[in-house]
Amino acid sequence: MQTKASSSWLEEFKREFPAYWREIPHKGFFFALLTCWLALFQFLGNPTFGYVNTASLFGWLYNAYSGPQSEDSHGLLIPFVVLALLWYKRTSWGPLRKDIWPLAMGGIFLALVLHIVGYVIQQPILSTASLIVGLVFISGLAWGKAWLQQTWFPLVLLIFCIPISAQAESLTFPLRLFSTKITVLVCHYLLSINVIQDGVVLKGPQGDYYYELVTACSGIRSLVALFALTTIYGFVTFKTFWKQMLCVVVSAPLAVTGNVLRLVGIVVAREAFGEKAAEFVHEWFGFVTFGLAIACVMILGAWLREDDARGPEVSPKPSDTQSKS
């Protein structure tokens, strides 16, 4: 069945892509601008020559994505996800009239300024943001404002290409501190387990165990993954803006709740079954909490779709009421 479905999808792509490709105007103009923009970041993209000895921002990004214990490996997949979603939404942007939009030059100029600032202060993350903003507005320049209005969602997913591992410590410390506090409250008041908090460290009352919430245990990876998945799910499934935003916003509390459940599970396993059980929960329970979070999003989506199916209630017209009476 999977082979048949994949083959039919490929056949559909082969059949429709040439027609859509022929209808896209200003292809030479777009690819000329795109080549110049990418060349800038290839040859003058990375101002830092430390562990990554290259002037290419793409080389710096690849190192950030593929480094050991990287929190940013998803960045390699995001461009392909964006292209797939653009194709999925082809019926919305395909029929549009695609005219050159000169005002998009302002966005390209701002992106260039952002890159210059990032280059001068040696912050490749700013240059990465500049690269993404420039790509978006180059497409807007070539194909118009209406194109950006219809494709802004797939394009905005490119923000997930921005690596955050280098800033993970400062970004995740409030998240780790909050998760630690909630875990202690749950253990104290719901489970009657005496746990001592010291910053982002959980201690046993006799000092018999000591768990520190390091950056890797902050939940930032699950938060980024959930945020990306719920964003895609919300915008692909729903057309109503508030429903799309609800699917996006719900990712943060779900990620934090999953991290707290994992920490509580570690403490309970340690109290009930010993150190080996706690280590087992530490290694594997994250998959369980992530699966629960995905299930919650699917349940929310099903409820929102039912709301669509019910539709607005229509009150009977006065004439109808009178005729029945």
Secondary structure as UniProt FT lines:
FT   HELIX           2..23
FT   HELIX           27..43
FT   HELIX           57..66
FT   TURN            68..69
FT   HELIX           73..76
FT   HELIX           78..88
FT   HELIX           90..93
FT   TURN            94..95
FT   TURN            102..103
FT   HELIX           104..120
FT   TURN            121..122
FT   HELIX           124..143
FT   HELIX           145..156
FT   HELIX           157..161
FT   HELIX           165..167
FT   HELIX           168..189
FT   STRAND          196..198
FT   TURN            199..200
FT   STRAND          201..203
FT   TURN            205..206
FT   STRAND          210..212
FT   HELIX           215..217
FT   HELIX           220..237
FT   HELIX           241..249
FT   HELIX           251..273
FT   HELIX           275..310
FT   HELIX           318..324
//
